[in-house]
Amino acid sequence: MSLKTIYLNYASKVEILKDIIPPLAFRLILAYGFYEPAMMKLHDIHSIGEWFEGMGLPAPYFQAYLATFTECLGVILLILGLGVRIISVPLIITMLVAIKTVHLANGFPAGDNGYEIPFYYILMFISLICSGAGKVSLDYLIAKKLSGSK
């Protein structure tokens, strides 16, 4: 058996996983990553508003509530795989604001509280926007039902 044949057999076997493993893994990692910050904001929203105010953000308390709502909703929708292409957009915006206001001045490395992790999150969100939530999701089941497929 040639190296080419081995590779082609391998590639055809893992090809079936492309719509299962990566989107599911991205969704669950992102939900996990947003869970703790969302709960922290939810439990002390006033402090978040004060923090935003201290950074000079406009409408800091509105933004605190908006970020909290977006992150909490994002955790739920990412876990369920529901509306993933839609919720990814405001979550990307949240990450861009976090990069600009908190992480950018620290450089890239995550160990220095840099923008490395938010940047990776944005890349995962872009992948989910392009590919969808995957076959293990409510989005997939709804699309399948609406198209009449079995």
NORRANOR-V253157 format. One record per residue. N is the residue number from 0. RES is the residue in one small letter. OMEGA is omega in radians with two decimals (* if undefined). NEAR is the number of other ideal C-beta (glycine too) atoms within 10 Angstrom. Layout:
n=N res=RES omega=OMEGA near=NEAR
n=N res=RES omega=OMEGA near=NEAR
//
This chain:
n=0 res=m omega=-3.08 near=6
n=1 res=s omega=3.09 near=7
n=2 res=l omega=3.12 near=7
n=3 res=k omega=3.14 near=8
n=4 res=t omega=3.12 near=9
n=5 res=i omega=-3.14 near=10
n=6 res=y omega=-3.12 near=10
n=7 res=l omega=3.08 near=11
n=8 res=n omega=3.11 near=10
n=9 res=y omega=-3.11 near=10
n=10 res=a omega=-3.13 near=9
n=11 res=s omega=3.12 near=9
n=12 res=k omega=-3.10 near=9
n=13 res=v omega=3.13 near=9
n=14 res=e omega=-3.10 near=9
n=15 res=i omega=-3.13 near=10
n=16 res=l omega=-3.01 near=12
n=17 res=k omega=3.13 near=12
n=18 res=d omega=3.14 near=17
n=19 res=i omega=-2.99 near=14
n=20 res=i omega=-3.07 near=14
n=21 res=p omega=-3.11 near=15
n=22 res=p omega=3.11 near=24
n=23 res=l omega=3.13 near=17
n=24 res=a omega=3.12 near=12
n=25 res=f omega=-3.11 near=22
n=26 res=r omega=-3.09 near=23
n=27 res=l omega=3.09 near=14
n=28 res=i omega=3.13 near=14
n=29 res=l omega=3.12 near=23
n=30 res=a omega=3.11 near=17
n=31 res=y omega=-3.13 near=12
n=32 res=g omega=-3.13 near=19
n=33 res=f omega=-3.04 near=21
n=34 res=y omega=-3.07 near=17
n=35 res=e omega=3.09 near=11
n=36 res=p omega=3.12 near=17
n=37 res=a omega=-3.14 near=21
n=38 res=m omega=3.10 near=14
n=39 res=m omega=3.12 near=14
n=40 res=k omega=-3.10 near=21
n=41 res=l omega=-3.10 near=13
n=42 res=h omega=3.13 near=10
n=43 res=d omega=-3.07 near=14
n=44 res=i omega=-3.13 near=16
n=45 res=h omega=3.12 near=9
n=46 res=s omega=3.11 near=12
n=47 res=i omega=3.08 near=21
n=48 res=g omega=3.10 near=21
n=49 res=e omega=3.12 near=14
n=50 res=w omega=3.10 near=16
n=51 res=f omega=3.12 near=20
n=52 res=e omega=3.13 near=15
n=53 res=g omega=3.09 near=9
n=54 res=m omega=3.12 near=12
n=55 res=g omega=3.11 near=8
n=56 res=l omega=3.09 near=17
n=57 res=p omega=3.14 near=8
n=58 res=a omega=-2.98 near=12
n=59 res=p omega=-3.12 near=17
n=60 res=y omega=3.04 near=15
n=61 res=f omega=3.14 near=12
n=62 res=q omega=3.09 near=18
n=63 res=a omega=3.11 near=22
n=64 res=y omega=3.14 near=15
n=65 res=l omega=3.12 near=15
n=66 res=a omega=-3.14 near=23
n=67 res=t omega=3.13 near=21
n=68 res=f omega=-3.12 near=15
n=69 res=t omega=-3.11 near=19
n=70 res=e omega=3.13 near=22
n=71 res=c omega=3.10 near=17
n=72 res=l omega=3.12 near=16
n=73 res=g omega=3.12 near=24
n=74 res=v omega=-3.10 near=22
n=75 res=i omega=-3.08 near=14
n=76 res=l omega=3.10 near=22
n=77 res=l omega=3.11 near=28
n=78 res=i omega=-3.12 near=16
n=79 res=l omega=-3.04 near=15
n=80 res=g omega=-3.08 near=23
n=81 res=l omega=3.14 near=16
n=82 res=g omega=-3.02 near=18
n=83 res=v omega=3.13 near=27
n=84 res=r omega=-3.12 near=14
n=85 res=i omega=-3.08 near=12
n=86 res=i omega=3.12 near=22
n=87 res=s omega=-3.10 near=26
n=88 res=v omega=3.11 near=12
n=89 res=p omega=3.09 near=17
n=90 res=l omega=3.02 near=25
n=91 res=i omega=3.12 near=18
n=92 res=i omega=3.09 near=15
n=93 res=t omega=3.13 near=22
n=94 res=m omega=3.11 near=20
n=95 res=l omega=3.09 near=14
n=96 res=v omega=3.12 near=16
n=97 res=a omega=3.12 near=17
n=98 res=i omega=-3.08 near=19
n=99 res=k omega=-3.01 near=13
n=100 res=t omega=-3.01 near=14
n=101 res=v omega=-2.88 near=15
n=102 res=h omega=-2.98 near=20
n=103 res=l omega=-3.12 near=13
n=104 res=a omega=-3.12 near=12
n=105 res=n omega=-3.12 near=14
n=106 res=g omega=-3.05 near=12
n=107 res=f omega=-2.95 near=11
n=108 res=p omega=3.12 near=11
n=109 res=a omega=-3.12 near=14
n=110 res=g omega=3.10 near=8
n=111 res=d omega=-3.05 near=12
n=112 res=n omega=3.10 near=13
n=113 res=g omega=-3.04 near=18
n=114 res=y omega=-3.10 near=23
n=115 res=e omega=-3.08 near=17
n=116 res=i omega=3.08 near=16
n=117 res=p omega=3.10 near=22
n=118 res=f omega=3.10 near=16
n=119 res=y omega=3.09 near=15
n=120 res=y omega=3.13 near=22
n=121 res=i omega=3.11 near=19
n=122 res=l omega=3.10 near=12
n=123 res=m omega=3.10 near=21
n=124 res=f omega=3.11 near=25
n=125 res=i omega=3.09 near=12
n=126 res=s omega=3.13 near=14
n=127 res=l omega=3.08 near=25
n=128 res=i omega=-3.09 near=15
n=129 res=c omega=-3.02 near=9
n=130 res=s omega=-3.08 near=15
n=131 res=g omega=-3.04 near=17
n=132 res=a omega=3.14 near=28
n=133 res=g omega=-3.05 near=22
n=134 res=k omega=3.10 near=18
n=135 res=v omega=-3.08 near=15
n=136 res=s omega=3.03 near=25
n=137 res=l omega=3.08 near=15
n=138 res=d omega=-3.13 near=21
n=139 res=y omega=-3.13 near=18
n=140 res=l omega=3.13 near=14
n=141 res=i omega=3.13 near=14
n=142 res=a omega=3.12 near=13
n=143 res=k omega=3.13 near=12
n=144 res=k omega=-3.12 near=10
n=145 res=l omega=-3.13 near=8
n=146 res=s omega=3.13 near=8
n=147 res=g omega=3.13 near=6
n=148 res=s omega=3.09 near=7
n=149 res=k omega=* near=5
//
